[in-house]
Amino acid sequence: MFNERTAIGLDVHARSIRAAALDTVTGELVQARLPGSTDAALAWVAGIADRLGPVGVVYEAGPTGFGLARSLSTAGIPCTVAAPSKIVRPSGDRVKTDARDAILLARLLRMDELTAVRVPTIAEEAARDLVRARDDVRTDLMAARHRLSKLLLRHGFVYDGRAWTGAHDAWLRAARREGLAAAGPGTLAAFDAAYDTVTMTLARRERLDRDITAMAADSQFTAVTRRLCCLRGINTLTGFGLAVELGDWDRFTGRSIAAYLGLVPSEHSSGQSRSLGAITKTGNTHARRLLIEAAWHHKPRYTPGKTMTDRWAAAPAEAAARGGAGNRRLHHRWQVLAGHRKKHTVANTAIARELAGWCWSLAVMD
């Protein structure tokens, strides 16, 4: 609950901050335009606190990060970082300015009508940057491979085997040497540029994979990562990514974690009618993608192999037992959904929703 006397809303941008302080006792409104530095914001907030008593501060989560929230908390000033998608704006309000946004934030803070996001620690944010950099490289690699393969397709070259293997790489070089030579120097230059992009992106991905593996083996996320790896489809990269993206698992329950990840159906109900639609796709996009990809691994017949037993050996015995139970349960659910002739993408989403609950149960075992 908001217990301070003055509510301060900050509309934070890279080069400027628009501030509004609302005194809940007298109704006085103080506004200011500040430079985009943390020191300037701290000095202004401290001045308002000296003049109007205890203050609470809020600003929207955005590209400027959480540095301001950490600095305010260190100075002993309560700070809320609001989720932008959850801010209620009047439907008839057609004028949007930085000053009005700051005032709206201050008023919503006073009424406790804001949904706060969790401010990660510096270590969590550093690990999250690493994981998301790897995800960006994955996207870049897919785009680079598509450009290269479609360039060859336009000139009539189609590979019949499994793509992006050693044999495929030899075929690419042979196609460049033998087939594209007659296409002209422009086509050869385009091929070389696309091929070099794929090679360099692969090297970037391997370097990031090594960094993630090293951090997963010796960091505050090691224990959670090893427990998550007891489930099929979750290797070190996926487990570390989930551990980093969700951070504090204790803020969820086995039911609420799926809603946070956007894996529950949307709903539009009124009166006696109840209509369910596609999943909401809200919350953490990166964690949801990891779970969707991991859920596909539960479709084939479940037979624990050496890889899985090695992962169980690295985790506590209780986590290994729970992981084995989860693997059996999820494979059984796949069989049931397939028996009901559910569309495979729909069935996989349902498995991912249940997989999120199993991940939560393993993460909070301590």
C-alpha positions in Angstrom: 0.0 0.0 0.0 1.1 3.6 -0.6 1.8 5.0 2.8 4.0 8.1 1.9 2.7 11.6 1.9 3.9 12.6 -1.6 3.6 10.5 -4.8 6.2 11.2 -7.5 5.8 10.2 -11.1 8.8 10.2 -13.4 8.5 10.0 -17.2 12.1 8.8 -18.0 13.8 9.2 -21.3 17.4 9.0 -22.4 18.1 12.7 -22.3 15.4 14.1 -20.1 13.1 13.3 -17.2 9.7 14.8 -16.7 8.8 14.8 -13.0 5.5 15.4 -11.1 5.1 15.3 -7.3 1.6 15.2 -5.9 1.0 16.0 -2.2 -1.7 13.7 -1.0 -2.6 16.0 1.9 -2.8 19.4 0.3 -3.2 18.4 -3.3 -0.3 20.5 -4.3 1.3 19.5 -7.6 5.0 20.2 -8.3 6.4 19.7 -11.8 9.9 19.9 -13.2 11.9 19.1 -16.3 15.2 17.4 -15.4 18.3 16.2 -17.3 18.3 12.5 -18.1 20.9 11.7 -15.4 20.3 9.6 -12.2 22.1 12.3 -10.0 19.7 15.0 -11.2 16.6 12.8 -10.5 18.0 11.9 -7.0 18.7 15.5 -6.1 15.2 16.7 -7.1 13.5 13.8 -5.3 15.5 14.5 -2.2 14.5 18.2 -2.4 10.8 17.2 -2.6 11.2 14.9 0.4 12.7 17.6 2.5 9.9 20.0 1.6 6.8 17.7 1.5 7.7 14.8 3.7 8.1 11.1 2.9 7.9 10.3 -0.9 7.3 7.3 -3.1 8.5 7.3 -6.7 7.3 5.4 -9.8 8.4 5.3 -13.4 7.7 2.9 -16.3 9.9 0.0 -17.2 11.7 0.8 -20.4 15.0 0.9 -22.3 16.6 3.1 -19.7 16.8 0.0 -17.4 16.7 -0.3 -13.6 19.7 1.9 -12.6 17.4 4.7 -11.3 15.4 2.3 -9.2 18.5 0.8 -7.6 19.9 4.3 -6.9 16.6 5.4 -5.3 16.4 2.3 -3.2 20.0 2.7 -2.0 19.1 6.2 -0.9 16.2 4.8 1.1 13.5 6.1 -1.2 10.7 3.6 -2.1 10.6 3.2 -5.9 8.1 1.2 -8.0 8.9 0.3 -11.6 5.5 0.0 -13.3 4.6 -2.5 -16.1 3.7 -0.3 -19.0 1.2 -2.8 -20.4 -0.8 -2.8 -17.2 -1.2 1.0 -16.9 -4.9 2.0 -17.2 -5.4 5.1 -19.3 -8.7 6.8 -19.8 -10.3 5.9 -23.2 -11.3 9.5 -23.8 -7.8 11.0 -23.1 -6.6 12.0 -26.6 -3.6 14.1 -25.5 -0.4 12.4 -24.5 2.6 14.4 -23.3 5.5 13.7 -21.0 4.0 16.0 -18.3 0.6 14.3 -18.4 2.3 10.9 -18.2 4.2 11.9 -15.1 1.1 13.2 -13.4 -0.9 10.0 -14.3 1.9 7.9 -12.8 1.8 9.9 -9.6 -2.0 9.6 -9.3 -2.0 5.9 -10.0 0.8 5.4 -7.4 -1.3 7.2 -4.8 -4.3 5.0 -5.6 -2.2 1.7 -5.7 -3.4 1.1 -9.2 0.0 0.1 -10.7 1.4 -3.4 -11.3 5.1 -3.4 -10.4 7.8 -5.4 -12.2 10.5 -7.1 -10.3 13.8 -5.2 -10.3 16.6 -7.8 -11.0 19.9 -7.7 -9.2 23.0 -6.6 -11.1 24.2 -10.2 -11.4 20.8 -11.3 -12.7 20.8 -8.5 -15.3 24.3 -9.4 -16.4 23.4 -13.0 -16.9 20.2 -12.0 -18.7 22.2 -9.9 -21.1 24.3 -12.9 -21.9 21.3 -15.1 -22.5 19.5 -12.6 -24.7 22.7 -11.9 -26.7 22.8 -15.6 -27.5 19.1 -15.5 -28.5 19.9 -12.5 -30.8 22.7 -14.6 -32.4 20.3 -17.4 -33.0 17.9 -15.1 -34.9 20.8 -13.6 -36.9 22.1 -17.1 -37.8 18.7 -18.2 -39.0 18.3 -15.1 -41.2 21.8 -15.5 -42.6 21.3 -19.1 -43.5 18.0 -18.3 -45.2 19.7 -15.6 -47.3 22.4 -18.0 -48.4 20.0 -20.9 -49.2 17.6 -18.7 -51.1 20.4 -17.3 -53.1 21.3 -20.8 -54.3 17.7 -21.7 -54.8 17.3 -18.8 -57.2 20.1 -20.3 -59.3 18.6 -23.8 -59.2 20.8 -25.4 -56.5 18.8 -27.5 -54.0 20.4 -29.7 -51.3 18.6 -33.0 -50.7 20.3 -34.1 -47.4 20.3 -32.6 -44.0 21.3 -29.0 -44.1 24.0 -27.2 -42.2 26.2 -30.2 -41.6 29.8 -30.9 -42.7 28.5 -32.5 -45.9 26.3 -29.6 -46.6 29.1 -27.1 -46.1 31.2 -29.1 -48.6 28.3 -29.0 -51.0 28.0 -25.2 -50.6 31.7 -24.7 -51.5 31.4 -27.0 -54.4 28.3 -25.2 -55.7 30.2 -21.9 -55.4 33.2 -23.3 -57.2 31.5 -25.2 -60.0 28.0 -23.9 -60.4 28.0 -20.2 -59.6 31.1 -19.4 -61.6 29.0 -18.8 -64.7 26.5 -16.6 -62.9 28.9 -13.6 -62.9 31.1 -11.8 -60.4 28.1 -10.1 -58.7 26.5 -13.4 -57.7 29.8 -14.7 -56.5 30.4 -11.7 -54.3 26.8 -12.0 -52.9 27.5 -15.7 -52.1 30.8 -14.9 -50.4 29.2 -12.2 -48.3 26.3 -14.5 -47.2 28.6 -17.5 -46.5 31.0 -15.3 -44.5 28.1 -14.0 -42.4 27.0 -17.6 -41.6 30.5 -18.5 -40.6 31.1 -15.5 -38.4 27.7 -15.8 -36.8 28.4 -19.5 -36.0 31.6 -18.4 -34.3 29.8 -15.8 -32.2 27.2 -18.4 -31.2 29.9 -20.9 -30.1 31.7 -18.2 -28.1 28.5 -17.3 -26.3 27.7 -20.9 -25.7 31.0 -21.4 -24.0 30.4 -18.3 -21.8 26.9 -19.5 -20.8 28.2 -23.0 -20.0 31.0 -21.5 -17.8 28.5 -19.3 -16.0 26.0 -22.1 -15.6 28.6 -24.2 -13.9 29.7 -21.7 -11.3 27.2 -19.0 -10.4 24.2 -18.3 -8.3 22.0 -20.0 -11.0 24.0 -23.3 -10.9 21.7 -25.2 -8.5 18.5 -24.2 -10.2 19.9 -24.9 -13.7 21.0 -28.5 -12.7 17.6 -29.2 -11.2 15.8 -27.9 -14.3 18.0 -30.1 -16.5 16.4 -33.2 -14.9 13.5 -32.6 -17.4 13.6 -33.8 -20.9 14.2 -31.1 -23.5 16.1 -28.8 -21.0 19.8 -28.8 -21.5 22.3 -26.4 -19.9 21.6 -23.5 -22.2 17.8 -23.9 -21.8 17.9 -24.4 -18.1 20.2 -21.5 -17.5 18.0 -19.3 -19.7 14.9 -20.2 -17.7 16.7 -19.7 -14.4 18.0 -16.2 -15.5 14.8 -15.0 -17.1 12.5 -15.9 -14.2 14.9 -15.0 -11.5 12.9 -15.3 -8.3 10.7 -18.4 -8.7 9.2 -18.0 -5.3 6.9 -15.2 -6.5 5.0 -17.8 -8.6 2.9 -20.8 -7.9 2.4 -23.9 -10.0 -0.7 -22.3 -11.5 0.4 -18.7 -11.8 3.6 -19.3 -13.6 1.9 -20.4 -16.8 -0.2 -17.1 -16.8 3.0 -15.1 -16.3 4.6 -16.8 -19.3 1.5 -16.2 -21.5 0.7 -19.9 -21.9 -2.9 -19.8 -20.8 -5.9 -19.3 -23.1 -7.3 -15.8 -23.6 -10.9 -15.4 -22.6 -13.8 -13.3 -23.5 -16.9 -14.1 -21.4 -20.1 -12.3 -20.8 -23.2 -13.5 -19.1 -23.8 -17.1 -19.8 -21.3 -17.3 -22.7 -17.7 -18.3 -22.2 -15.3 -18.0 -25.1 -11.6 -19.2 -25.0 -9.1 -18.1 -27.6 -5.5 -18.5 -28.4 -2.9 -18.2 -25.6 -2.3 -14.7 -24.3 1.4 -14.5 -25.2 2.0 -12.0 -22.4 5.0 -11.9 -20.0 8.4 -13.1 -20.7 8.8 -14.0 -24.4 12.2 -15.5 -24.1 11.2 -18.0 -21.4 8.0 -18.9 -23.3 10.0 -19.8 -26.4 12.4 -22.0 -24.5 9.5 -23.9 -23.0 7.7 -24.3 -26.3 10.9 -25.8 -27.8 11.5 -28.0 -24.9 7.9 -29.4 -25.0 8.5 -31.0 -28.4 11.1 -33.3 -26.8 8.4 -35.0 -24.7 6.5 -36.3 -27.8 8.8 -39.4 -28.6 8.9 -42.5 -26.5 10.4 -41.9 -23.1 13.5 -44.0 -22.5 16.2 -42.3 -20.2 19.6 -42.5 -21.9 23.1 -41.6 -20.9 22.6 -37.9 -21.3 19.6 -37.8 -19.0 21.2 -40.1 -16.4 24.3 -37.9 -16.4 22.1 -34.8 -15.7 20.3 -36.7 -12.9 23.7 -37.5 -11.4 24.6 -33.8 -11.2 21.4 -32.9 -9.4 20.1 -33.9 -6.0 18.4 -37.3 -5.8 15.0 -35.8 -5.0 15.2 -33.5 -8.1 16.2 -36.5 -10.3 13.2 -38.4 -9.0 10.8 -35.5 -9.6 12.3 -35.0 -13.1 11.7 -38.6 -14.0 8.1 -38.4 -12.8 7.7 -35.2 -14.8 9.1 -36.8 -18.0 6.7 -39.7 -17.7 3.7 -37.5 -17.0 4.4 -35.2 -19.9 5.0 -38.0 -22.4 1.7 -39.6 -21.2 -0.1 -36.2 -21.8 1.3 -36.1 -25.3 -0.1 -39.6 -26.0 -3.5 -38.5 -24.6 -3.7 -35.4 -26.6 -2.6 -37.2 -29.8 -5.2 -39.8 -29.1 -7.8 -37.1 -29.1 -6.5 -35.9 -32.5 -5.5 -32.5 -31.2 -3.5 -30.4 -33.5 0.2 -30.9 -32.8 1.0 -27.2 -32.2 -2.0 -27.0 -29.8 -0.9 -30.1 -28.0 2.6 -28.9 -27.7 1.4 -25.6 -26.2 -0.5 -27.6 -23.6 2.6 -29.6 -22.8 4.6 -26.4 -22.5 2.0 -25.0 -20.0 2.3 -28.1 -17.8 6.1 -28.2 -18.3 6.2 -24.7 -16.8 4.6 -26.1 -13.6 7.2 -28.9 -13.4 10.0 -26.4 -13.8 8.6 -24.3 -11.0 8.4 -27.3 -8.7 12.0 -28.2 -9.3 13.2 -24.6 -9.0 11.6 -24.0 -5.6 12.7 -27.3 -4.0 15.1 -25.6 -1.7 
